[in-house]
Amino acid sequence: MDLVKEIKRLKEEKNAVILAHYYQVAEIQDIADYVGDSLQLSQKAAETDADIIVFAGVHFMAETAKILNPSKMVVLPDLKAGCSLADSCPPADFEKFTKAHPDHVVITYVNCSAEIKALSDIVCTSSNAIKIVESVPKDTPIIFAPDKNLGHYVAKQTGRDLLLWDGSCIVHEAFSIDKLIELHKKNPDHKIIAHPESEEHILNTATYVGSTSGMINFVREHAKEKFIVATEAGILHKMQLEMPNTELIPAPAVDDNTCACSECHFMKMNTLQKLHDCLLNESPQIEVPEDIRVRALLPIERMLELSK
C-alpha cells in the first residue's frame, strides 16, 4: 500500500488536518498540512475548520488541540507518545505547591498535562515565555512550571524572581558540554544555537538561544553561516529543506551509542503507518474531562491573546 497516497485520500475524505511538530520523523513532517512548534500548532489548532485533527506530536499537544476544539475529533498516532517534562509535574503535587503560594500568578509551560494547565493562570511556550512573564505586574510573584531550565533562562532575561518547579526535559538535558566543546574546537566556524530548555552551561556556549521556530528563523536569516544545533535532532530536517546549502551539525548527546544527537523517544513513536491507521480507524482519540477542559481553556486563551 502506498501510505502517503492513502493518507492523502483519507484526509480528503474525512476533512482531516494533519498537524506535526518539528521533532517528528521526516516522512510525517513531509505529509503534514502544517509543521510548527508548540505555539504555532496551538494557533493552528484554534483556527482549523477540519472535522478531524490528526496531531503528530506528543500527548500534551493533542490534549491542547482538544481543549481548544471540544466538538472536533482529535487523534494521536500513538497514545503512548508522552513527555518526560510533563511527567515531571504530577497534578496532585503541583496543586499542593500552588496552594502553598496563593499570592503567586501561576505560569505554566505548554509542555504539561491538561490537569496542570487547569491549575494555571496563563500558559506559555518557549516562543513567548518572556513576553508572558513580562505581562505580569512586576510586584506580583510568579510560579513558573514545569521546566526549571526554561524558567532560569526567562528569569535571567526578564530580571524577575521566579519560583520554579523542579522539572526538566531529558532530551534537552542530554547534551554533553565536553563533547560540544570538543565538536566546536573541530568546527570553530560553526555557531552554536540552542533551545532554552537546555541547561545553562549549554546556553552559555550559544550565539543564539530561542524556541524551535526561533532557531529555524535564525538559521534562515543567516543561511550562509554554519551551525551546531542544540535541540532535538528532528528540527534539522526542516532546516535542511529550507536551507539546503547551510551546514548543520546536531549537538552531541552524552550517550551517543545509537546516534550522535539527542532525539525524543516519545516523538519518534509516531510513524507513517500509525498515522495512517489512526486516521483510518479514527483512533486513538484524545478526550479531556469537561471540567478540566473548561479550566484549562482560559489560560491557553490568555496565552493566544497575548501572542497576537
Backbone as CSV, one residue per row, in Angstrom:
resi,resn,N_x,N_y,N_z,CA_x,CA_y,CA_z,C_x,C_y,C_z
1,MET,0.838,-1.192,0.000,0.000,0.000,0.000,0.881,1.252,0.000
2,ASP,0.517,2.210,-0.809,1.199,3.498,-0.832,0.632,4.336,0.310
3,LEU,1.342,4.342,1.446,0.834,5.009,2.652,0.577,6.490,2.432
4,VAL,1.500,7.154,1.766,1.351,8.599,1.544,0.089,8.878,0.729
5,LYS,-0.099,8.124,-0.344,-1.272,8.302,-1.200,-2.556,8.016,-0.432
6,GLU,-2.537,6.960,0.386,-3.730,6.566,1.145,-4.043,7.574,2.248
7,ILE,-3.018,8.099,2.892,-3.233,9.120,3.927,-3.862,10.369,3.319
8,LYS,-3.375,10.767,2.168,-3.937,11.934,1.483,-5.392,11.702,1.101
9,ARG,-5.699,10.478,0.660,-7.088,10.153,0.299,-8.001,10.206,1.519
10,LEU,-7.563,9.579,2.611,-8.365,9.567,3.840,-8.555,10.979,4.397
11,LYS,-7.493,11.765,4.333,-7.558,13.143,4.829,-8.619,13.940,4.080
12,GLU,-8.648,13.781,2.766,-9.635,14.476,1.937,-11.041,13.972,2.226
13,GLU,-11.175,12.666,2.311,-12.482,12.026,2.531,-13.084,12.414,3.879
14,LYS,-12.240,12.542,4.887,-12.731,12.769,6.245,-12.610,14.225,6.685
15,ASN,-12.196,15.107,5.799,-11.979,16.518,6.140,-11.094,16.621,7.381
16,ALA,-9.919,16.015,7.268,-8.965,15.995,8.380,-7.790,16.918,8.092
17,VAL,-7.145,17.354,9.137,-5.928,18.148,9.019,-4.830,17.451,9.821
18,ILE,-3.630,17.418,9.288,-2.502,16.806,9.984,-1.568,17.906,10.476
19,LEU,-1.436,18.001,11.789,-0.526,18.954,12.422,0.662,18.179,12.953
20,ALA,1.861,18.602,12.629,3.059,17.875,13.058,4.078,18.808,13.689
21,HIS,4.727,18.309,14.726,5.794,19.065,15.370,7.099,18.863,14.612
22,TYR,7.993,19.840,14.740,9.297,19.777,14.088,10.117,18.556,14.496
23,TYR,9.794,17.935,15.636,10.576,16.811,16.111,10.075,15.468,15.575
24,GLN,9.026,15.486,14.751,8.536,14.249,14.153,9.507,13.720,13.105
25,VAL,9.369,12.429,12.767,10.223,11.853,11.725,9.947,12.577,10.406
26,ALA,10.921,12.560,9.526,10.864,13.347,8.295,9.641,13.055,7.444
27,GLU,9.282,11.778,7.291,8.156,11.444,6.406,6.829,11.966,6.926
28,ILE,6.697,12.121,8.251,5.478,12.714,8.810,5.484,14.222,8.583
29,GLN,6.627,14.855,8.789,6.712,16.290,8.512,6.349,16.579,7.052
30,ASP,6.807,15.709,6.160,6.607,15.940,4.728,5.146,15.828,4.300
31,ILE,4.350,15.027,5.007,2.951,14.832,4.611,1.998,15.737,5.397
32,ALA,2.502,16.389,6.429,1.639,17.213,7.285,1.136,18.450,6.552
33,ASP,-0.052,18.911,6.934,-0.584,20.166,6.398,0.152,21.348,6.998
34,TYR,0.609,21.146,8.232,1.330,22.235,8.890,2.345,21.649,9.856
35,VAL,3.568,22.155,9.801,4.630,21.756,10.717,5.018,22.991,11.527
36,GLY,5.100,22.851,12.836,5.402,24.019,13.654,5.870,23.655,15.040
37,ASP,6.106,24.697,15.868,6.436,24.484,17.269,5.150,24.528,18.082
38,SER,5.265,24.464,19.396,4.079,24.358,20.244,3.113,25.531,20.076
39,LEU,3.657,26.751,20.015,2.801,27.922,19.866,2.106,27.909,18.509
40,GLN,2.859,27.682,17.453,2.283,27.681,16.108,1.206,26.606,15.966
41,LEU,1.466,25.434,16.533,0.490,24.345,16.435,-0.761,24.642,17.253
42,SER,-0.587,25.291,18.403,-1.755,25.702,19.205,-2.609,26.692,18.422
43,GLN,-1.938,27.625,17.750,-2.668,28.621,16.954,-3.406,27.966,15.793
44,LYS,-2.756,27.038,15.125,-3.398,26.333,14.011,-4.573,25.491,14.501
45,ALA,-4.414,24.840,15.642,-5.497,24.036,16.207,-6.696,24.901,16.557
46,ALA,-6.424,26.128,17.013,-7.504,27.027,17.412,-8.312,27.523,16.222
47,GLU,-7.699,27.586,15.046,-8.377,28.198,13.902,-8.823,27.217,12.821
48,THR,-8.528,25.922,12.992,-8.853,24.965,11.937,-10.362,24.743,11.785
49,ASP,-10.803,24.489,10.545,-12.204,24.152,10.292,-12.344,22.682,9.903
50,ALA,-11.290,21.900,10.139,-11.341,20.465,9.857,-12.235,19.762,10.870
51,ASP,-12.783,18.607,10.471,-13.599,17.805,11.391,-12.728,16.926,12.279
52,ILE,-11.586,16.516,11.753,-10.662,15.657,12.491,-9.281,16.297,12.512
53,ILE,-8.688,16.371,13.711,-7.319,16.861,13.857,-6.432,15.660,14.160
54,VAL,-5.532,15.358,13.239,-4.533,14.321,13.482,-3.298,15.034,14.009
55,PHE,-2.985,14.808,15.278,-1.877,15.530,15.888,-0.662,14.626,15.963
56,ALA,0.282,14.876,15.075,1.521,14.120,15.073,2.518,14.832,15.980
57,GLY,2.452,14.458,17.231,3.294,15.064,18.250,3.231,14.185,19.476
58,VAL,3.167,14.795,20.647,3.039,14.019,21.874,1.723,14.358,22.567
59,HIS,1.423,13.615,23.621,0.093,13.631,24.216,-0.374,15.015,24.649
60,PHE,0.494,15.787,25.319,0.043,17.087,25.821,-0.343,18.019,24.676
61,MET,0.307,17.872,23.517,-0.017,18.711,22.362,-1.405,18.381,21.826
62,ALA,-1.701,17.085,21.729,-3.024,16.661,21.262,-4.105,17.076,22.262
63,GLU,-3.773,17.019,23.547,-4.708,17.490,24.583,-5.026,18.969,24.392
64,THR,-4.001,19.751,24.117,-4.205,21.183,23.904,-5.153,21.425,22.733
65,ALA,-4.967,20.661,21.658,-5.860,20.779,20.500,-7.287,20.429,20.874
66,LYS,-7.466,19.424,21.715,-8.809,19.017,22.141,-9.441,20.058,23.051
67,ILE,-8.635,20.647,23.916,-9.134,21.698,24.809,-9.692,22.858,23.980
68,LEU,-8.989,23.176,22.891,-9.406,24.281,22.019,-10.537,23.899,21.065
69,ASN,-10.718,22.602,20.855,-11.708,22.122,19.869,-12.529,20.975,20.450
70,PRO,-13.366,21.243,21.450,-14.106,20.164,22.114,-15.064,19.400,21.201
71,SER,-15.558,20.058,20.160,-16.514,19.393,19.271,-15.841,18.627,18.142
72,LYS,-14.539,18.780,17.999,-13.814,18.083,16.926,-13.155,16.812,17.456
73,MET,-12.953,15.863,16.560,-12.224,14.654,16.915,-10.727,14.936,16.818
74,VAL,-10.004,14.598,17.883,-8.545,14.735,17.886,-7.950,13.346,18.074
75,VAL,-7.095,12.938,17.147,-6.460,11.623,17.252,-4.944,11.782,17.280
76,LEU,-4.300,10.850,17.979,-2.851,10.835,18.130,-2.358,9.488,17.601
77,PRO,-1.388,9.467,16.698,-0.954,8.187,16.124,-0.587,7.126,17.151
78,ASP,0.076,7.533,18.244,0.436,6.579,19.297,0.104,7.196,20.646
79,LEU,-0.840,6.601,21.351,-1.304,7.148,22.628,-0.208,7.144,23.694
80,LYS,0.822,6.328,23.488,1.914,6.243,24.459,2.970,7.316,24.242
81,ALA,2.777,8.152,23.236,3.739,9.224,22.967,3.569,10.312,24.021
82,GLY,4.302,10.183,25.089,4.177,11.113,26.214,5.262,12.172,26.218
83,CYS,5.671,12.602,27.406,6.665,13.673,27.524,7.308,13.594,28.899
84,SER,8.625,13.495,28.929,9.331,13.401,30.212,9.133,14.651,31.056
85,LEU,9.036,15.810,30.400,8.841,17.058,31.124,7.448,17.103,31.753
86,ALA,6.431,16.743,30.977,5.064,16.713,31.512,4.963,15.722,32.674
87,ASP,5.654,14.586,32.544,5.613,13.571,33.600,6.296,14.035,34.881
88,SER,7.173,15.041,34.764,7.909,15.520,35.944,7.063,16.432,36.836
89,CYS,5.801,16.648,36.442,4.930,17.547,37.211,3.579,16.872,37.494
90,PRO,3.517,15.994,38.510,2.261,15.327,38.860,1.224,16.338,39.361
91,PRO,-0.014,16.275,38.860,-1.036,17.266,39.231,-1.273,17.419,40.734
92,ALA,-1.348,16.314,41.469,-1.622,16.397,42.912,-0.508,17.152,43.637
93,ASP,0.724,16.860,43.271,1.864,17.544,43.898,1.900,19.017,43.514
94,PHE,1.587,19.290,42.259,1.630,20.683,41.804,0.514,21.503,42.448
95,GLU,-0.633,20.892,42.655,-1.739,21.605,43.304,-1.352,22.004,44.731
96,LYS,-0.676,21.098,45.442,-0.197,21.422,46.796,0.800,22.583,46.748
97,PHE,1.653,22.555,45.750,2.677,23.589,45.569,2.035,24.956,45.335
98,THR,1.032,25.007,44.480,0.374,26.291,44.190,-0.431,26.784,45.387
99,LYS,-1.054,25.865,46.104,-1.845,26.253,47.279,-0.957,26.779,48.400
100,ALA,0.286,26.348,48.413,1.230,26.835,49.425,1.721,28.253,49.106
101,HIS,1.432,28.722,47.883,1.840,30.069,47.449,0.654,30.753,46.763
102,PRO,-0.405,31.013,47.519,-1.651,31.512,46.924,-1.576,32.906,46.320
103,ASP,-0.536,33.663,46.668,-0.402,35.024,46.149,0.322,35.063,44.795
104,HIS,0.782,33.911,44.327,1.554,33.847,43.092,0.668,33.640,41.865
105,VAL,1.010,34.322,40.773,0.428,34.020,39.469,1.123,32.766,38.949
106,VAL,0.337,31.826,38.452,0.893,30.550,38.000,1.012,30.544,36.474
107,ILE,2.257,30.521,36.002,2.529,30.437,34.566,3.110,29.062,34.283
108,THR,2.465,28.325,33.392,2.978,27.001,33.064,3.344,26.907,31.596
109,TYR,4.459,26.273,31.358,4.929,25.967,30.008,3.940,24.968,29.394
110,VAL,3.649,25.128,28.126,2.635,24.304,27.456,2.956,22.816,27.527
111,ASN,4.218,22.465,27.754,4.629,21.062,27.862,4.212,20.476,29.208
112,CYS,2.918,20.404,29.420,2.377,19.860,30.661,0.987,19.298,30.382
113,SER,0.458,18.541,31.324,-0.842,17.901,31.133,-1.994,18.894,31.233
114,ALA,-3.166,18.463,30.787,-4.365,19.299,30.877,-4.672,19.644,32.330
115,GLU,-4.396,18.705,33.240,-4.654,18.947,34.665,-3.780,20.080,35.194
116,ILE,-2.534,20.138,34.732,-1.636,21.215,35.160,-2.083,22.540,34.568
117,LYS,-2.483,22.532,33.317,-2.987,23.760,32.693,-4.211,24.278,33.448
118,ALA,-5.048,23.356,33.930,-6.254,23.741,34.667,-5.930,24.404,36.002
119,LEU,-4.709,24.204,36.485,-4.276,24.820,37.738,-3.512,26.119,37.503
120,SER,-3.492,26.565,36.252,-2.651,27.702,35.862,-3.463,28.969,35.612
121,ASP,-2.761,30.098,35.654,-3.371,31.380,35.291,-3.107,31.705,33.825
122,ILE,-1.888,31.408,33.371,-1.515,31.631,31.971,-0.600,30.495,31.536
123,VAL,-0.755,30.076,30.288,0.143,29.098,29.685,1.127,29.869,28.808
124,CYS,2.314,29.319,28.606,3.279,29.934,27.700,3.969,28.863,26.879
125,THR,4.700,29.263,25.865,5.578,28.366,25.123,6.978,28.970,25.184
126,SER,7.952,28.252,24.643,9.310,28.810,24.648,9.397,30.040,23.751
127,SER,8.475,30.140,22.775,8.452,31.312,21.878,8.027,32.582,22.601
128,ASN,7.094,32.439,23.546,6.517,33.649,24.146,6.682,33.733,25.663
129,ALA,7.491,32.846,26.252,7.612,32.797,27.715,8.049,34.132,28.304
130,ILE,9.015,34.794,27.668,9.491,36.089,28.174,8.360,37.112,28.119
131,LYS,7.646,37.149,27.012,6.537,38.093,26.848,5.430,37.836,27.872
132,ILE,5.131,36.561,28.118,4.075,36.215,29.083,4.478,36.640,30.487
133,VAL,5.711,36.356,30.879,6.191,36.751,32.214,6.171,38.273,32.354
134,GLU,6.590,38.965,31.314,6.617,40.430,31.372,5.219,41.049,31.367
135,SER,4.198,40.267,31.022,2.825,40.773,31.048,2.269,40.844,32.470
136,VAL,2.942,40.189,33.402,2.513,40.178,34.804,3.158,41.363,35.526
137,PRO,2.391,42.129,36.286,2.960,43.267,37.015,4.188,42.878,37.827
138,LYS,5.174,43.758,37.857,6.458,43.435,38.470,6.376,43.140,39.967
139,ASP,5.361,43.681,40.631,5.243,43.432,42.065,4.436,42.179,42.380
140,THR,4.038,41.416,41.346,3.274,40.183,41.535,4.205,38.985,41.424
141,PRO,4.293,38.168,42.477,5.177,36.992,42.421,4.641,35.930,41.455
142,ILE,5.552,35.174,40.873,5.190,34.213,39.829,5.743,32.830,40.137
143,ILE,4.882,31.824,39.975,5.317,30.432,39.915,5.507,30.107,38.442
144,PHE,6.644,29.504,38.089,6.888,29.089,36.709,7.154,27.587,36.709
145,ALA,6.382,26.865,35.899,6.499,25.410,35.887,6.201,24.890,34.470
146,PRO,6.548,23.641,34.137,7.348,22.738,34.969,8.842,22.756,34.662
147,ASP,9.286,23.483,33.623,10.677,23.381,33.195,11.578,24.377,33.911
148,LYS,12.453,23.876,34.773,13.340,24.752,35.549,14.382,25.428,34.660
149,ASN,14.828,24.742,33.594,15.846,25.334,32.726,15.280,26.520,31.944
150,LEU,14.096,26.328,31.378,13.430,27.447,30.711,13.146,28.554,31.718
151,GLY,12.742,28.167,32.934,12.466,29.143,33.981,13.688,29.970,34.341
152,HIS,14.832,29.305,34.489,16.082,30.027,34.787,16.414,31.002,33.663
153,TYR,16.238,30.559,32.435,16.546,31.412,31.281,15.630,32.633,31.254
154,VAL,14.332,32.411,31.464,13.369,33.514,31.447,13.643,34.482,32.599
155,ALA,13.969,33.953,33.767,14.287,34.815,34.917,15.495,35.704,34.614
156,LYS,16.486,35.123,33.972,17.691,35.872,33.624,17.388,36.965,32.600
157,GLN,16.527,36.645,31.634,16.209,37.600,30.570,15.292,38.727,31.053
158,THR,14.427,38.423,32.008,13.437,39.410,32.460,13.830,40.109,33.755
159,GLY,14.790,39.525,34.476,15.149,40.090,35.770,14.121,39.788,36.848
160,ARG,13.225,38.853,36.574,12.183,38.507,37.548,12.640,37.362,38.437
161,ASP,12.184,37.387,39.675,12.491,36.322,40.624,11.355,35.302,40.545
162,LEU,11.569,34.229,39.804,10.524,33.231,39.589,10.669,32.069,40.561
163,LEU,9.550,31.615,41.091,9.535,30.415,41.918,9.359,29.231,40.980
164,LEU,10.402,28.403,40.861,10.435,27.369,39.834,10.050,25.988,40.356
165,TRP,9.307,25.273,39.533,9.058,23.849,39.768,10.288,23.092,39.271
166,ASP,10.641,22.016,39.954,11.865,21.286,39.632,11.600,20.198,38.578
167,GLY,11.318,20.630,37.348,11.093,19.685,36.257,12.035,19.964,35.112
168,SER,12.200,18.976,34.223,13.076,19.177,33.069,12.784,18.148,31.992
169,CYS,13.324,18.418,30.816,13.170,17.547,29.648,14.451,16.737,29.471
170,ILE,14.332,15.413,29.445,15.536,14.582,29.346,16.246,14.772,28.008
171,VAL,15.502,15.132,26.971,16.107,15.337,25.651,17.028,16.550,25.681
172,HIS,16.556,17.636,26.296,17.348,18.866,26.306,18.407,18.877,27.412
173,GLU,18.358,17.887,28.309,19.412,17.760,29.315,20.429,16.684,28.930
174,ALA,20.265,16.147,27.713,21.125,15.042,27.276,22.407,15.507,26.593
175,PHE,22.522,16.814,26.358,23.702,17.298,25.643,24.944,17.264,26.534
176,SER,26.039,16.835,25.940,27.313,16.756,26.655,28.109,18.030,26.403
177,ILE,28.388,18.780,27.468,29.148,20.017,27.318,30.583,19.726,26.850
178,ASP,31.156,18.640,27.345,32.521,18.296,26.942,32.583,17.949,25.455
179,LYS,31.622,17.147,25.001,31.593,16.769,23.585,31.252,17.969,22.705
180,LEU,30.405,18.857,23.237,30.044,20.056,22.479,31.259,20.952,22.288
181,ILE,32.020,21.139,23.347,33.234,21.965,23.264,34.246,21.328,22.297
182,GLU,34.384,20.008,22.396,35.294,19.286,21.507,34.853,19.425,20.047
183,LEU,33.529,19.297,19.819,32.987,19.434,18.466,33.223,20.840,17.927
184,HIS,33.040,21.836,18.789,33.223,23.219,18.360,34.696,23.527,18.066
185,LYS,35.596,22.897,18.812,37.029,23.084,18.537,37.376,22.550,17.151
186,LYS,36.722,21.462,16.762,36.962,20.873,15.444,36.272,21.680,14.340
187,ASN,35.222,22.437,14.756,34.449,23.228,13.797,34.289,24.659,14.317
188,PRO,35.382,25.390,14.468,35.323,26.721,15.096,34.525,27.756,14.309
189,ASP,34.262,27.465,13.028,33.494,28.399,12.208,31.989,28.172,12.331
190,HIS,31.589,27.182,13.137,30.169,26.892,13.354,29.657,27.621,14.593
191,LYS,28.552,28.313,14.453,27.920,28.969,15.600,26.986,27.979,16.301
192,ILE,26.993,28.015,17.630,26.113,27.150,18.411,24.784,27.873,18.645
193,ILE,23.672,27.190,18.339,22.347,27.719,18.655,21.650,26.692,19.535
194,ALA,20.862,27.163,20.495,20.310,26.248,21.499,18.891,26.614,21.900
195,HIS,18.168,25.594,22.347,16.806,25.770,22.864,16.884,26.100,24.355
196,PRO,16.037,27.009,24.855,16.138,27.421,26.266,15.760,26.349,27.282
197,GLU,15.289,25.176,26.828,15.088,24.063,27.756,16.405,23.385,28.122
198,SER,17.463,23.743,27.401,18.776,23.167,27.691,19.339,23.758,28.982
199,GLU,20.304,23.053,29.552,20.917,23.519,30.801,21.758,24.769,30.557
200,GLU,21.960,25.531,31.623,22.596,26.845,31.492,23.993,26.764,30.885
201,HIS,24.762,25.734,31.219,26.122,25.654,30.677,26.111,25.434,29.168
202,ILE,25.041,24.843,28.637,24.896,24.710,27.188,24.512,26.066,26.593
203,LEU,23.560,26.740,27.234,23.105,28.044,26.742,24.244,29.065,26.726
204,ASN,25.148,28.952,27.695,26.263,29.899,27.772,27.221,29.784,26.586
205,THR,27.183,28.660,25.887,28.050,28.483,24.713,27.407,29.027,23.437
206,ALA,26.103,29.344,23.497,25.339,29.623,22.285,25.424,31.068,21.810
207,THR,25.480,31.220,20.512,25.363,32.533,19.873,23.917,32.988,19.897
208,TYR,23.009,32.010,19.755,21.574,32.323,19.750,20.840,31.289,20.594
209,VAL,19.914,31.771,21.421,19.037,30.904,22.204,17.606,31.243,21.832
210,GLY,16.815,30.233,21.477,15.437,30.518,21.099,14.606,29.267,20.938
211,SER,13.330,29.482,20.719,12.382,28.383,20.520,12.713,27.620,19.247
212,THR,11.994,26.539,19.028,12.214,25.735,17.826,12.053,26.589,16.572
213,SER,10.947,27.323,16.497,10.725,28.175,15.326,11.726,29.319,15.288
214,GLY,12.118,29.827,16.458,13.101,30.897,16.520,14.448,30.455,15.971
215,MET,14.823,29.224,16.264,16.091,28.693,15.769,16.054,28.556,14.248
216,ILE,14.936,28.087,13.729,14.787,27.960,12.277,14.872,29.332,11.615
217,ASN,14.199,30.310,12.208,14.239,31.672,11.645,15.650,32.246,11.682
218,PHE,16.376,31.962,12.765,17.737,32.480,12.892,18.638,31.899,11.804
219,VAL,18.518,30.592,11.583,19.319,29.948,10.531,18.922,30.490,9.160
220,ARG,17.621,30.705,8.963,17.134,31.250,7.686,17.743,32.631,7.423
221,GLU,17.826,33.434,8.472,18.354,34.792,8.331,19.878,34.824,8.188
222,HIS,20.527,33.701,8.548,21.993,33.631,8.469,22.386,32.362,7.704
223,ALA,21.723,32.143,6.590,21.862,30.881,5.851,23.260,30.626,5.314
224,LYS,24.074,31.667,5.187,25.419,31.486,4.653,26.415,31.046,5.730
225,GLU,25.963,31.028,6.973,26.835,30.629,8.067,26.673,29.140,8.372
226,LYS,27.438,28.624,9.327,27.409,27.209,9.695,27.006,27.090,11.164
227,PHE,26.302,25.988,11.502,25.723,25.896,12.838,25.866,24.516,13.469
228,ILE,26.009,24.541,14.790,25.827,23.361,15.638,24.507,23.586,16.353
229,VAL,23.588,22.642,16.228,22.209,22.846,16.676,21.911,22.025,17.932
230,ALA,21.669,22.709,19.058,21.416,22.048,20.339,19.919,22.027,20.655
231,THR,19.229,21.125,20.022,17.847,20.799,20.364,17.571,19.426,19.768
232,GLU,16.352,18.943,19.880,16.004,17.630,19.334,16.338,17.597,17.842
233,ALA,16.965,16.511,17.415,17.559,16.456,16.079,16.547,16.512,14.935
234,GLY,15.269,16.273,15.232,14.253,16.317,14.186,14.152,17.664,13.492
235,ILE,14.576,18.715,14.184,14.500,20.070,13.622,15.394,20.225,12.386
236,LEU,16.441,19.413,12.303,17.385,19.564,11.193,16.734,19.266,9.844
237,HIS,15.697,18.436,9.832,15.021,18.103,8.570,14.417,19.355,7.943
238,LYS,13.677,20.108,8.738,13.041,21.339,8.237,14.100,22.381,7.876
239,MET,15.098,22.511,8.712,16.164,23.468,8.432,16.849,23.153,7.101
240,GLN,17.153,21.874,6.899,17.878,21.499,5.689,17.019,21.625,4.440
241,LEU,15.705,21.391,4.589,14.795,21.587,3.458,14.762,23.046,3.027
242,GLU,14.704,23.934,4.014,14.605,25.360,3.717,15.958,25.972,3.348
243,MET,17.010,25.458,3.969,18.355,25.999,3.734,19.290,24.863,3.324
244,PRO,19.098,24.323,2.116,19.848,23.119,1.711,21.360,23.300,1.644
245,ASN,21.819,24.519,1.511,23.259,24.761,1.389,23.912,25.182,2.699
246,THR,23.106,25.221,3.765,23.644,25.598,5.075,24.166,24.356,5.788
247,GLU,25.368,24.432,6.314,25.955,23.287,7.011,25.460,23.236,8.450
248,LEU,24.848,22.110,8.820,24.256,21.937,10.141,24.801,20.672,10.787
249,ILE,25.165,20.774,12.063,25.625,19.605,12.816,24.787,19.516,14.095
250,PRO,24.190,18.349,14.403,23.458,18.236,15.665,24.413,18.222,16.847
251,ALA,24.039,18.900,17.922,24.875,18.902,19.127,24.952,17.491,19.691
252,PRO,26.117,17.074,20.195,26.297,15.695,20.671,25.649,15.440,22.023
253,ALA,25.095,14.249,22.164,24.480,13.832,23.421,25.497,13.101,24.284
254,VAL,25.175,12.964,25.559,26.055,12.257,26.494,26.194,10.804,26.067
255,ASP,25.053,10.167,25.778,25.042,8.768,25.348,24.733,8.736,23.862
256,ASP,25.750,8.515,23.056,25.534,8.539,21.617,25.782,7.159,20.986
257,ASN,25.364,6.109,21.716,25.553,4.763,21.198,24.694,4.501,19.965
258,THR,23.509,5.116,19.926,22.611,4.890,18.792,22.723,5.984,17.754
259,CYS,22.923,7.202,18.183,23.136,8.302,17.241,23.965,9.371,17.945
260,ALA,24.513,10.272,17.180,25.397,11.280,17.766,24.632,12.494,18.265
261,CYS,23.317,12.408,18.293,22.484,13.563,18.636,21.515,13.207,19.758
262,SER,20.690,14.159,20.120,19.669,13.930,21.140,18.303,13.842,20.468
263,GLU,17.646,12.705,20.606,16.336,12.501,19.999,15.311,12.165,21.066
264,CYS,14.070,12.597,20.834,12.977,12.315,21.758,12.330,10.988,21.383
265,HIS,12.479,10.029,22.249,11.897,8.701,22.017,10.386,8.796,21.829
266,PHE,9.747,9.649,22.609,8.292,9.781,22.520,7.859,10.345,21.171
267,MET,8.539,11.389,20.707,8.197,11.980,19.414,8.344,10.955,18.284
268,LYS,9.380,10.117,18.396,9.669,9.166,17.334,8.789,7.916,17.413
269,MET,7.909,7.825,18.409,6.975,6.691,18.474,5.930,6.761,17.364
270,ASN,5.638,7.984,16.911,4.702,8.138,15.802,5.394,7.751,14.497
271,THR,4.702,6.940,13.697,5.233,6.527,12.397,4.190,6.806,11.328
272,LEU,4.604,6.724,10.081,3.671,6.936,8.973,2.552,5.893,9.002
273,GLN,2.904,4.654,9.347,1.883,3.598,9.424,0.875,3.902,10.527
274,LYS,1.355,4.323,11.692,0.451,4.649,12.799,-0.416,5.858,12.459
275,LEU,0.159,6.816,11.742,-0.619,7.985,11.327,-1.752,7.551,10.403
276,HIS,-1.447,6.675,9.460,-2.475,6.143,8.560,-3.554,5.409,9.333
277,ASP,-3.128,4.549,10.267,-4.088,3.719,10.998,-5.010,4.550,11.876
278,CYS,-4.474,5.587,12.509,-5.315,6.397,13.393,-6.321,7.207,12.591
279,LEU,-5.948,7.595,11.387,-6.870,8.323,10.517,-7.931,7.376,9.957
280,LEU,-7.520,6.177,9.588,-8.463,5.178,9.065,-9.466,4.756,10.127
281,ASN,-8.963,4.449,11.329,-9.807,3.901,12.399,-10.381,4.973,13.318
282,GLU,-9.939,6.226,13.113,-10.349,7.347,13.968,-10.089,7.034,15.434
283,SER,-8.894,6.505,15.664,-8.494,6.052,16.995,-6.969,5.911,17.032
284,PRO,-6.332,6.159,18.183,-6.912,6.520,19.477,-7.307,8.005,19.551
285,GLN,-8.475,8.239,20.132,-8.980,9.599,20.279,-8.519,10.190,21.613
286,ILE,-8.314,11.488,21.612,-7.941,12.217,22.830,-9.202,12.781,23.468
287,GLU,-9.377,12.496,24.730,-10.520,13.020,25.482,-10.015,13.765,26.708
288,VAL,-10.648,14.872,27.008,-10.317,15.659,28.199,-11.613,15.888,28.967
289,PRO,-11.680,15.479,30.247,-12.898,15.708,31.032,-13.332,17.171,30.961
290,GLU,-14.622,17.406,30.817,-15.125,18.749,30.546,-14.759,19.753,31.638
291,ASP,-14.789,19.350,32.896,-14.463,20.297,33.964,-12.998,20.739,33.876
292,ILE,-12.119,19.811,33.530,-10.706,20.150,33.361,-10.510,20.975,32.096
293,ARG,-11.207,20.585,31.022,-11.078,21.311,29.760,-11.455,22.780,29.913
294,VAL,-12.551,23.045,30.580,-13.022,24.420,30.744,-12.016,25.248,31.538
295,ARG,-11.457,24.661,32.601,-10.480,25.386,33.417,-9.153,25.559,32.684
296,ALA,-8.783,24.580,31.862,-7.522,24.650,31.119,-7.616,25.601,29.933
297,LEU,-8.828,25.793,29.419,-9.017,26.633,28.242,-8.647,28.089,28.506
298,LEU,-9.013,28.600,29.673,-8.809,30.017,29.979,-7.341,30.431,29.912
299,PRO,-6.413,29.721,30.582,-5.005,30.136,30.490,-4.418,29.977,29.088
300,ILE,-4.935,29.020,28.309,-4.467,28.865,26.922,-4.945,30.046,26.090
301,GLU,-6.215,30.419,26.272,-6.752,31.565,25.530,-6.034,32.855,25.900
302,ARG,-5.659,32.993,27.170,-4.896,34.175,27.579,-3.559,34.210,26.847
303,MET,-2.911,33.051,26.729,-1.643,32.987,26.009,-1.837,33.373,24.531
304,LEU,-2.846,32.800,23.906,-3.065,33.066,22.486,-3.378,34.542,22.240
305,GLU,-4.095,35.158,23.157,-4.421,36.567,23.041,-3.172,37.421,23.182
306,LEU,-2.324,37.073,24.159,-1.093,37.836,24.383,-0.066,37.607,23.274
307,SER,-0.251,36.530,22.490,0.722,36.193,21.442,0.374,36.778,20.098
308,LYS,-0.732,37.489,20.010,-1.152,38.077,18.726,-0.183,39.190,18.306
